């Protein structure tokens, strides 16, 4: 009965009260979750955040994410939006984070136009994939341990080839529900970064595009690792892109090394 009353109250609010729209900026370690999106029989990041917000704001809160991440995938910066009838300020973040588990953090709160949409208004997303080639206990579940010799120069060259194409069906999961496989890739490169905890080198692949297909980044990384080991040539890699056939590409790299690194919008987000 209480849920029914809450739904009636929200309906009245939506009809007669101008709701305010808020973006929240989120980061999370995805190891313990079955991805971002709510699922029937598994715990998701979205579900945990909605429960925390609903407890804090004392009414059912539904959030819409800027995109989905798969099981075990992390986010340095994810955005979501929700509507609420009362003014909110960033001071409430301490309360929300106290309700959330240690592996999920709400980093920012922004009031936006009622028409702003966290998913559809995003103009680009950036992913990173992290690899360590020496065993690192501090990066367990946070990077792929890949102890095999890699030719970084050749995978750097292969990555640049991605910018010449727009159809990436070869790197999309076969059952992906998408009207087309076209993506505009703005950058794709590898760099070496220092892990802040251990001081060891981490090999990082960074890729930005206007949109990504389901499983696309992990499939690209898995195939590039084959190139880096000399198991396929640059020509082979290019032919895989042109084939538009997922069976031609390599197996997807494990989820543990993948991060949604940033999401960009055409408007400026100002903290409340």
Protein Blocks (a to p, Z undefined) as FASTA:
>chain_A
ZZmmmmmmmmmmmmmpccddddddddddfklpgbjbdcfkbccfklmmmmmmmmmnopac
ddddfbdcdehiacfbdcdddddfbdcdfklmmmmmmmpcfkbccfbdcdddfkbcfklm
pmbdcddddddfbdcfklgoiaccdfbccdfklmmmmmmmmmmpcbfklmgcfklccfbf
cdcdfbdcddddddfklopacdddddddfbdcehklmmmmmmmmmmmnopacfklmmmmm
mnopaklmccdddfklpccfbdcdfbdcddZZ
